[in-house]
Amino acid sequence: MPRMEKFSRLTIPVKLLKPPERLVIMQVSRIRLHKKKLGVLSPLEMDVLTTLWKRQDGMRVRDIYSALKNKRKVALTSVAVILDRLYEKKIVKRGIETGRGGEHYIYSCRISQKDFEKSVIDKTVNKLIENFGPIAVNYFNERFSKKSG
């Protein structure tokens, strides 16, 4: 007889299932890379970084905002918050410049785009190996031996 669960005013029969005794093959259609553990950034963080990578000498918050506002709907304060988060993550560095209107932060990238992309791939592969163990390693061996051979 099924167990009964109560949700508010509704009573629903719930059938208890035994764990499967055979191997179930899952197809992963989407991997969520936005987890902080993987070091992948939000779309706005990526847009800000892409803008900074284009200019090596550094940019003020307002300059980054001006470059982004034509591409997406974004507020100046959002850009400032994102830059502060990127600074805390040690992805960008900032200096202080005195100019008209007082002092301003000047932001520039600590890491090149190529090095950043390598670190994301490295963290992602390590996470896959951590979660799937020898299966992931065997898959990579098979996959890359087909490409090179």
C-alpha positions as CSV (number, residue, x, y, z in Angstrom):
1,M,0.0,0.0,0.0
2,P,1.4,3.4,-1.0
3,R,2.5,5.8,1.7
4,M,0.5,9.0,1.9
5,E,2.1,12.4,2.0
6,K,0.2,15.5,3.0
7,F,0.7,18.8,1.2
8,S,-1.5,21.5,2.5
9,R,-5.0,20.3,1.7
10,L,-4.0,17.8,-0.9
11,T,-3.3,14.1,-0.1
12,I,-1.1,12.4,-2.7
13,P,-0.2,8.7,-2.8
14,V,3.6,8.2,-3.1
15,K,4.9,4.8,-4.3
16,L,8.2,3.9,-2.8
17,L,10.7,2.6,-5.4
18,K,13.5,0.2,-4.9
19,P,16.9,1.4,-6.0
20,P,17.7,0.2,-9.5
21,E,19.8,-3.0,-9.7
22,R,21.2,-2.3,-13.1
23,L,23.5,0.4,-14.4
24,V,21.6,3.5,-15.6
25,I,23.4,5.5,-18.3
26,M,22.8,9.2,-18.1
27,Q,23.2,11.6,-20.9
28,V,24.4,15.0,-19.7
29,S,22.9,17.7,-21.9
30,R,24.0,20.7,-19.9
31,I,26.8,21.3,-17.5
32,R,26.4,24.3,-15.2
33,L,29.7,26.1,-15.3
34,H,28.6,29.2,-13.3
35,K,29.4,27.6,-10.0
36,K,31.9,29.6,-8.1
37,K,34.1,26.5,-7.5
38,L,34.8,26.4,-11.2
39,G,35.8,30.0,-11.4
40,V,33.5,30.8,-14.3
41,L,32.1,34.3,-14.5
42,S,28.7,35.7,-15.0
43,P,27.8,37.2,-18.5
44,L,28.3,40.7,-17.2
45,E,31.6,39.9,-15.6
46,M,32.8,38.4,-18.9
47,D,31.7,41.5,-20.8
48,V,33.6,43.7,-18.4
49,L,36.7,41.6,-18.7
50,T,36.4,41.5,-22.4
51,T,36.3,45.3,-22.4
52,L,39.3,45.5,-20.1
53,W,41.3,43.0,-22.3
54,K,40.9,45.3,-25.3
55,R,42.7,48.1,-23.4
56,Q,46.0,47.3,-21.7
57,D,46.5,50.7,-20.0
58,G,43.4,50.3,-17.7
59,M,40.0,52.0,-17.6
60,R,37.8,53.9,-15.2
61,V,34.4,52.5,-14.2
62,R,32.7,55.2,-16.3
63,D,34.8,54.2,-19.4
64,I,33.8,50.6,-19.1
65,Y,30.2,51.6,-18.6
66,S,30.3,53.7,-21.7
67,A,31.7,50.8,-23.7
68,L,29.1,48.4,-22.4
69,K,25.9,50.5,-22.4
70,N,25.7,50.2,-26.2
71,K,25.8,46.4,-26.1
72,R,23.5,45.7,-23.2
73,K,21.2,47.4,-20.7
74,V,23.4,48.0,-17.6
75,A,23.7,50.6,-14.9
76,L,26.9,52.4,-13.9
77,T,26.5,51.1,-10.3
78,S,26.3,47.5,-11.6
79,V,29.5,47.9,-13.5
80,A,31.2,49.3,-10.3
81,V,29.9,46.4,-8.2
82,I,31.1,43.8,-10.8
83,L,34.5,45.4,-10.9
84,D,34.7,45.3,-7.1
85,R,33.8,41.6,-7.2
86,L,36.5,40.9,-9.9
87,Y,39.0,42.8,-7.8
88,E,38.1,40.6,-4.7
89,K,38.5,37.5,-6.9
90,K,42.0,38.8,-7.9
91,I,41.1,38.8,-11.6
92,V,41.5,42.6,-12.0
93,K,43.8,45.1,-10.3
94,R,43.0,48.7,-9.5
95,G,45.0,51.8,-8.9
96,I,43.9,55.3,-7.8
97,E,44.2,58.2,-10.2
98,T,43.5,61.8,-9.2
99,G,41.6,63.8,-11.9
100,R,38.7,66.1,-12.4
101,G,36.1,65.4,-9.8
102,G,38.5,63.7,-7.3
103,E,40.0,60.3,-7.1
104,H,39.0,57.4,-9.5
105,Y,39.8,53.8,-9.6
106,I,41.6,52.6,-12.7
107,Y,41.0,48.9,-13.4
108,S,43.2,46.6,-15.5
109,C,43.4,42.8,-15.9
110,R,45.8,40.8,-13.9
111,I,45.7,37.8,-16.3
112,S,45.6,37.6,-20.0
113,Q,42.5,36.3,-21.8
114,K,44.4,33.2,-23.0
115,D,45.6,32.4,-19.4
116,F,42.1,32.9,-18.0
117,E,40.6,30.5,-20.6
118,K,43.2,27.9,-19.8
119,S,42.5,28.2,-16.0
120,V,38.8,27.7,-16.7
121,I,39.4,24.6,-18.8
122,D,41.8,23.3,-16.2
123,K,39.4,23.7,-13.3
124,T,36.5,22.2,-15.4
125,V,38.5,19.1,-16.3
126,N,39.7,18.7,-12.7
127,K,36.1,19.0,-11.5
128,L,34.9,16.3,-14.1
129,I,37.7,14.0,-13.0
130,E,36.9,14.6,-9.3
131,N,33.2,13.8,-9.9
132,F,33.5,11.0,-12.4
133,G,36.9,9.5,-11.6
134,P,38.3,6.9,-13.9
135,I,35.4,7.1,-16.3
136,A,36.3,10.7,-17.2
137,V,40.0,9.9,-17.6
138,N,39.1,6.9,-19.9
139,Y,36.8,9.2,-21.9
140,F,39.5,11.8,-22.3
141,N,42.0,9.2,-23.4
142,E,39.6,7.8,-26.0
143,R,38.5,11.2,-27.2
144,F,41.9,12.6,-27.7
145,S,43.5,9.5,-29.1
146,K,40.9,9.6,-31.9
147,K,41.7,13.3,-32.7
148,S,45.4,12.8,-32.9
149,G,45.5,9.4,-34.6
